[in-house]
Amino acid sequence: MNLKQQSLEKKGYNMANVTLTERAAKEVIHVTEEGKASDPEAPDTLYLRLKIQGGGCSGFTTKLDLDSNIDEKKDTIFEQYGVKIAVDNRSLLYADGAEIDFHEGIDKRGFTVNLPGATGRCGCGSSFSM
């Protein structure tokens, strides 16, 4: 845990509760390795960025992205299963307990973010309220 994470925990944010499942980590590694193989100019380090922002019919949406740029003042970086995860400080307000997972099945394929602090979801499941 870095100093920024310790400081945020003193303010009530529990960074230890933002988790990446092993299955999700394997998919992130697969995607980044595939990207590097097809583009020799690709950056060496890519971060999985979790962002929670206003939007959708219920008030908030989550966004996952691969990002090569971080801002040490605005982002908290941590690592699980060899994947570096960037979360901006505003998103940390809502991300306590978040679990990033990857599902692959006949009915669904892709990443999901489970937020136990969400008090409701819209009908299609793409946004949530807190």
QUILIN-V403147 format. One record per residue. RES is the residue in three letters. PHI is phi in radians with two decimals (999 if undefined). Layout:
res=(RES | RES)
phi=(PHI | PHI)
This chain:
res=(MET | ASN | LEU | LYS | GLN | GLN | SER | LEU | GLU | LYS | LYS | GLY | TYR | ASN | MET | ALA | ASN | VAL | THR | LEU | THR | GLU | ARG | ALA | ALA | LYS | GLU | VAL | ILE | HIS | VAL | THR | GLU | GLU | GLY | LYS | ALA | SER | ASP | PRO | GLU | ALA | PRO | ASP | THR | LEU | TYR | LEU | ARG | LEU | LYS | ILE | GLN | GLY | GLY | GLY | CYS | SER | GLY | PHE | THR | THR | LYS | LEU | ASP | LEU | ASP | SER | ASN | ILE | ASP | GLU | LYS | LYS | ASP | THR | ILE | PHE | GLU | GLN | TYR | GLY | VAL | LYS | ILE | ALA | VAL | ASP | ASN | ARG | SER | LEU | LEU | TYR | ALA | ASP | GLY | ALA | GLU | ILE | ASP | PHE | HIS | GLU | GLY | ILE | ASP | LYS | ARG | GLY | PHE | THR | VAL | ASN | LEU | PRO | GLY | ALA | THR | GLY | ARG | CYS | GLY | CYS | GLY | SER | SER | PHE | SER | MET)
phi=(999 | -1.53 | -1.09 | -1.12 | -1.11 | -1.10 | -1.10 | -1.16 | -1.15 | -1.10 | -1.50 | 1.86 | -1.59 | -1.87 | -1.12 | -1.14 | -1.60 | -1.64 | -2.14 | -2.06 | -1.25 | -1.08 | -1.10 | -1.16 | -1.08 | -1.08 | -1.22 | -1.07 | -1.09 | -1.05 | -1.13 | -1.20 | -1.16 | -1.09 | -1.13 | -1.18 | -1.18 | -1.52 | -2.38 | -1.10 | -1.52 | -1.07 | -1.09 | -1.20 | -1.98 | -2.12 | -1.85 | -1.44 | -1.72 | -1.82 | -2.27 | -2.01 | -2.41 | -1.16 | 2.67 | 1.32 | -1.37 | -1.82 | 2.11 | -2.38 | -2.32 | -1.84 | -2.40 | -1.98 | -2.67 | -1.73 | -2.41 | -1.68 | -1.93 | -2.27 | -2.10 | -1.05 | -1.44 | -1.88 | -2.04 | -1.92 | -1.97 | -2.50 | -2.38 | -2.45 | 0.95 | 1.43 | -1.88 | -1.51 | -2.02 | -1.94 | -2.28 | -1.25 | -1.08 | -1.17 | -1.15 | -1.06 | -1.04 | -1.93 | -1.60 | -1.03 | 1.52 | -1.10 | -2.21 | -1.71 | -2.31 | -2.27 | -2.02 | -2.42 | -2.70 | -1.20 | -1.74 | -2.80 | -2.49 | 2.53 | -1.46 | -2.30 | -2.11 | -1.67 | -2.02 | -1.10 | -1.39 | -1.21 | -1.68 | -2.90 | -2.31 | -1.31 | -1.06 | -1.51 | 1.46 | -1.60 | -2.42 | -2.58 | -2.11 | -2.32)
